[in-house]
Amino acid sequence: MASKIFVRPISIAFNAFRNYSSSSKLVDVSINDKTGIATVTMQRPPVNSLNYELLIELNGAFQDLGSKKIKGAILTSSLKTIFSAGLDILEMYKPKPERANAFWTSLQDTWITIFNTPYPTVAAINGHSPAGGCLLSLACEYRVMVNNYTIGLNETKLGIVAPFWFVASMKNTISNRESELALTSGRLYKTDEAFKVGLVDETAENKEDALAKAEKFFSRFDAVNPIARFLTKQELRGKIVKVGRKTFIYKIFRKFQICMMTRI
Ligand SMILES: CCCC/C=C\CC(=O)SCCNC(=O)CCNC(=O)[C@H](O)C(C)(C)COP(=O)(O)OP(=O)(O)OC[C@H]1O[C@@H](n2cnc3c(N)ncnc32)[C@H](O)[C@@H]1OP(=O)(O)O
């Protein structure tokens, strides 16, 4: 059982996982002292929409975990039917330039952190997961999704062009062909459809089942050297991160705004 404290710890110097738990307003982090598995829970009702503050907390949580000897981390949601509704629409509506810049940078940073963790990651998708919600799950190494929800990169349906690293994350998970069909049509898959194309690796009956299956994933690495594992992950994902870093997303957002203005 993980115990709980309600302060966000300064954890860099703390290198063991025993009894670790922290809960800030928007993200709860707990580490099971028996299994060494961390659970990062988004808790921003009503839909875990990703605003600047949630992204900063998520990024901090996954970065902090890098300094602990954990077996792996699970990303999930405290909400009953939503994993994450994606980017907070309010961040895109008439934003102040400084806030917008910080917001888009925090999205990119959070994606890079999760995509590139030294420890294994699983998304336990316990609800709907459109757009940015889907992106977060694609940044993890493995996805377990509860039945009867939807997931996908539906940006084109919203009139938005998904940036390179959204597309690359999808292509890192499903085939180029399926990615093209999915992204150009803005397709949202039901859980069973997502499983068929490999967008999710396992389906689950409910959140508990999803968490149990997520935990089991980590045992695949019991007999694997963690450094060799991480270097192999970097070999596979490094190029995407490198190009992703160069894509300054705020510029893309400005283009999107101009595109929308010229349509009106
Ligand atoms: C350069 C750009 C690159 C990247 C661009 C975009 C990536 C994105 O992520 S854009 C966001 C895309 N998100 C969506 O399309 C999801 C929209 N939401 C939904 O489909 C549904 O709300 C959802 C299935 C998540 C949940 O459905 P319900 O359970 O039926 O809830 P409601 O629809 O009634 O919503 C409750 C409440 O939440 C507000 N909401 C929903 N989504 C968002 C959001 N993304 N941002 C902010 N707020 C959101 C919704 O308006 C309701 O508010 P109230 O009416 O005030 O209750």
The ligand as an SDF file (V2000), in Angstrom:
LIG
                    3D

 57 59  0  0  0  0  0  0  0  0999 V2000
   -1.2170   23.3670  -33.2780 C   0  0  0  0  0  0  0  0  0  0  0  0
   -2.2420   22.5820  -32.5640 C   0  0  0  0  0  0  0  0  0  0  0  0
   -1.8760   21.2140  -32.1990 C   0  0  0  0  0  0  0  0  0  0  0  0
   -2.7520   20.4380  -31.2600 C   0  0  0  0  0  0  0  0  0  0  0  0
   -4.1350   20.6970  -31.3160 C   0  0  0  0  0  0  0  0  0  0  0  0
   -5.1650   20.1360  -30.6430 C   0  0  0  0  0  0  0  0  0  0  0  0
   -5.1470   19.0390  -29.7600 C   0  0  0  0  0  0  0  0  0  0  0  0
   -6.3480   19.0070  -28.8130 C   0  0  0  0  0  0  0  0  0  0  0  0
   -6.2750   18.2730  -27.8790 O   0  0  0  0  0  0  0  0  0  0  0  0
   -7.6990   20.0610  -29.0780 S   0  0  0  0  0  0  0  0  0  0  0  0
   -8.9640   19.4640  -27.9130 C   0  0  0  0  0  0  0  0  0  0  0  0
   -9.6720   18.3420  -28.5480 C   0  0  0  0  0  0  0  0  0  0  0  0
  -10.6230   17.7700  -27.6440 N   0  0  0  0  0  0  0  0  0  0  0  0
  -11.7850   17.3190  -28.0580 C   0  0  0  0  0  0  0  0  0  0  0  0
  -12.1310   17.3520  -29.2090 O   0  0  0  0  0  0  0  0  0  0  0  0
  -12.6840   16.7530  -26.9830 C   0  0  0  0  0  0  0  0  0  0  0  0
  -13.8990   17.5830  -26.7900 C   0  0  0  0  0  0  0  0  0  0  0  0
  -14.7030   17.0380  -25.7190 N   0  0  0  0  0  0  0  0  0  0  0  0
  -15.4690   15.9230  -25.8410 C   0  0  0  0  0  0  0  0  0  0  0  0
  -15.4950   15.2380  -26.8290 O   0  0  0  0  0  0  0  0  0  0  0  0
  -16.3040   15.5630  -24.6470 C   0  0  0  0  0  0  0  0  0  0  0  0
  -16.3790   16.6800  -23.8040 O   0  0  0  0  0  0  0  0  0  0  0  0
  -15.7670   14.3720  -23.8490 C   0  0  0  0  0  0  0  0  0  0  0  0
  -15.9610   13.0650  -24.6450 C   0  0  0  0  0  0  0  0  0  0  0  0
  -14.3040   14.5210  -23.4800 C   0  0  0  0  0  0  0  0  0  0  0  0
  -16.5770   14.2440  -22.5300 C   0  0  0  0  0  0  0  0  0  0  0  0
  -17.9490   14.1780  -22.8030 O   0  0  0  0  0  0  0  0  0  0  0  0
  -19.0070   14.3140  -21.6270 P   0  0  0  0  0  0  0  0  0  0  0  0
  -18.6720   13.4210  -20.5100 O   0  0  0  0  0  0  0  0  0  0  0  0
  -20.3500   14.1690  -22.2550 O   0  0  0  0  0  0  0  0  0  0  0  0
  -18.7980   15.7790  -21.0570 O   0  0  0  0  0  0  0  0  0  0  0  0
  -19.1870   17.1820  -21.7370 P   0  0  0  0  0  0  0  0  0  0  0  0
  -18.9920   17.1500  -23.1940 O   0  0  0  0  0  0  0  0  0  0  0  0
  -20.5350   17.5770  -21.2310 O   0  0  0  0  0  0  0  0  0  0  0  0
  -18.0620   18.1260  -21.1170 O   0  0  0  0  0  0  0  0  0  0  0  0
  -18.0780   18.4750  -19.7340 C   0  0  0  0  0  0  0  0  0  0  0  0
  -17.4850   19.8660  -19.6060 C   0  0  0  0  0  0  0  0  0  0  0  0
  -16.1310   19.8540  -20.0440 O   0  0  0  0  0  0  0  0  0  0  0  0
  -15.9240   20.8370  -21.0590 C   0  0  0  0  0  0  0  0  0  0  0  0
  -14.9090   20.3550  -21.9890 N   0  0  0  0  0  0  0  0  0  0  0  0
  -14.9090   19.2360  -22.7450 C   0  0  0  0  0  0  0  0  0  0  0  0
  -13.7920   19.1420  -23.4720 N   0  0  0  0  0  0  0  0  0  0  0  0
  -13.0270   20.2210  -23.1850 C   0  0  0  0  0  0  0  0  0  0  0  0
  -11.7520   20.6830  -23.6180 C   0  0  0  0  0  0  0  0  0  0  0  0
  -11.0010   20.0050  -24.5050 N   0  0  0  0  0  0  0  0  0  0  0  0
  -11.3110   21.8410  -23.1120 N   0  0  0  0  0  0  0  0  0  0  0  0
  -12.0330   22.5440  -22.2080 C   0  0  0  0  0  0  0  0  0  0  0  0
  -13.2490   22.1550  -21.7490 N   0  0  0  0  0  0  0  0  0  0  0  0
  -13.7450   21.0140  -22.2230 C   0  0  0  0  0  0  0  0  0  0  0  0
  -17.2840   20.9580  -21.7050 C   0  0  0  0  0  0  0  0  0  0  0  0
  -17.3950   22.1710  -22.3790 O   0  0  0  0  0  0  0  0  0  0  0  0
  -18.1990   20.8750  -20.5070 C   0  0  0  0  0  0  0  0  0  0  0  0
  -18.1660   22.1210  -19.8530 O   0  0  0  0  0  0  0  0  0  0  0  0
  -19.5000   22.7390  -19.2020 P   0  0  0  0  0  0  0  0  0  0  0  0
  -20.4690   22.8850  -20.3280 O   0  0  0  0  0  0  0  0  0  0  0  0
  -19.0610   24.0470  -18.6180 O   0  0  0  0  0  0  0  0  0  0  0  0
  -19.9510   21.7340  -18.1870 O   0  0  0  0  0  0  0  0  0  0  0  0
  1  2  1  0
  2  3  1  0
  3  4  1  0
  4  5  1  0
  5  6  2  0
  6  7  1  0
  7  8  1  0
  8  9  2  0
  8 10  1  0
 10 11  1  0
 11 12  1  0
 12 13  1  0
 13 14  1  0
 14 15  2  0
 14 16  1  0
 16 17  1  0
 17 18  1  0
 18 19  1  0
 19 20  2  0
 19 21  1  0
 21 22  1  0
 21 23  1  0
 23 24  1  0
 23 25  1  0
 23 26  1  0
 26 27  1  0
 27 28  1  0
 28 29  2  0
 28 30  1  0
 28 31  1  0
 31 32  1  0
 32 33  2  0
 32 34  1  0
 32 35  1  0
 35 36  1  0
 36 37  1  0
 37 38  1  0
 37 52  1  0
 38 39  1  0
 39 40  1  0
 39 50  1  0
 40 41  1  0
 40 49  1  0
 41 42  2  0
 42 43  1  0
 43 44  1  0
 43 49  2  0
 44 45  1  0
 44 46  2  0
 46 47  1  0
 47 48  2  0
 48 49  1  0
 50 51  1  0
 50 52  1  0
 52 53  1  0
 53 54  1  0
 54 55  2  0
 54 56  1  0
 54 57  1  0
M  END
$$$$
